[in-house]
């Protein structure tokens, strides 16, 4: 299979990945990108129920008024980051 890329920006992105990953060829870059995407898709599928549950829990908290006001969000996130 031969693939022609007509978008210069896309070609530049592929070349950047080629250099960044030390891949030997564009084919190797594409294999790596597909493997990464497939791994991410598998993880999302395996964790879909947990993710959806957490989203529903968060929405319920917001509905109950338990959210963090927008003007306090940055300070709250910084506080959480400092704990880690």
Secondary structure as a PSIPRED ss2 file (coil, helix, strand):
# PSIPRED VFORMAT (PSIPRED V4.0)

   1 X C   1.000  0.000  0.000
   2 X C   1.000  0.000  0.000
   3 X C   1.000  0.000  0.000
   4 X C   1.000  0.000  0.000
   5 X C   1.000  0.000  0.000
   6 X C   1.000  0.000  0.000
   7 X C   1.000  0.000  0.000
   8 X H   0.000  1.000  0.000
   9 X H   0.000  1.000  0.000
  10 X H   0.000  1.000  0.000
  11 X H   0.000  1.000  0.000
  12 X H   0.000  1.000  0.000
  13 X H   0.000  1.000  0.000
  14 X H   0.000  1.000  0.000
  15 X H   0.000  1.000  0.000
  16 X H   0.000  1.000  0.000
  17 X H   0.000  1.000  0.000
  18 X H   0.000  1.000  0.000
  19 X H   0.000  1.000  0.000
  20 X H   0.000  1.000  0.000
  21 X H   0.000  1.000  0.000
  22 X C   1.000  0.000  0.000
  23 X C   1.000  0.000  0.000
  24 X C   1.000  0.000  0.000
  25 X C   1.000  0.000  0.000
  26 X H   0.000  1.000  0.000
  27 X H   0.000  1.000  0.000
  28 X H   0.000  1.000  0.000
  29 X H   0.000  1.000  0.000
  30 X H   0.000  1.000  0.000
  31 X H   0.000  1.000  0.000
  32 X H   0.000  1.000  0.000
  33 X H   0.000  1.000  0.000
  34 X H   0.000  1.000  0.000
  35 X H   0.000  1.000  0.000
  36 X H   0.000  1.000  0.000
  37 X H   0.000  1.000  0.000
  38 X H   0.000  1.000  0.000
  39 X H   0.000  1.000  0.000
  40 X H   0.000  1.000  0.000
  41 X H   0.000  1.000  0.000
  42 X H   0.000  1.000  0.000
  43 X H   0.000  1.000  0.000
  44 X H   0.000  1.000  0.000
  45 X H   0.000  1.000  0.000
  46 X H   0.000  1.000  0.000
  47 X C   1.000  0.000  0.000
  48 X H   0.000  1.000  0.000
  49 X H   0.000  1.000  0.000
  50 X H   0.000  1.000  0.000
  51 X H   0.000  1.000  0.000
  52 X H   0.000  1.000  0.000
  53 X H   0.000  1.000  0.000
  54 X H   0.000  1.000  0.000
  55 X H   0.000  1.000  0.000
  56 X H   0.000  1.000  0.000
  57 X H   0.000  1.000  0.000
  58 X H   0.000  1.000  0.000
  59 X H   0.000  1.000  0.000
  60 X H   0.000  1.000  0.000
  61 X H   0.000  1.000  0.000
  62 X H   0.000  1.000  0.000
  63 X H   0.000  1.000  0.000
  64 X C   1.000  0.000  0.000
  65 X C   1.000  0.000  0.000
  66 X C   1.000  0.000  0.000
  67 X C   1.000  0.000  0.000
  68 X C   1.000  0.000  0.000
  69 X C   1.000  0.000  0.000
  70 X H   0.000  1.000  0.000
  71 X H   0.000  1.000  0.000
  72 X H   0.000  1.000  0.000
  73 X H   0.000  1.000  0.000
  74 X H   0.000  1.000  0.000
  75 X H   0.000  1.000  0.000
  76 X H   0.000  1.000  0.000
  77 X H   0.000  1.000  0.000
  78 X H   0.000  1.000  0.000
  79 X H   0.000  1.000  0.000
  80 X H   0.000  1.000  0.000
  81 X H   0.000  1.000  0.000
  82 X H   0.000  1.000  0.000
  83 X H   0.000  1.000  0.000
  84 X C   1.000  0.000  0.000
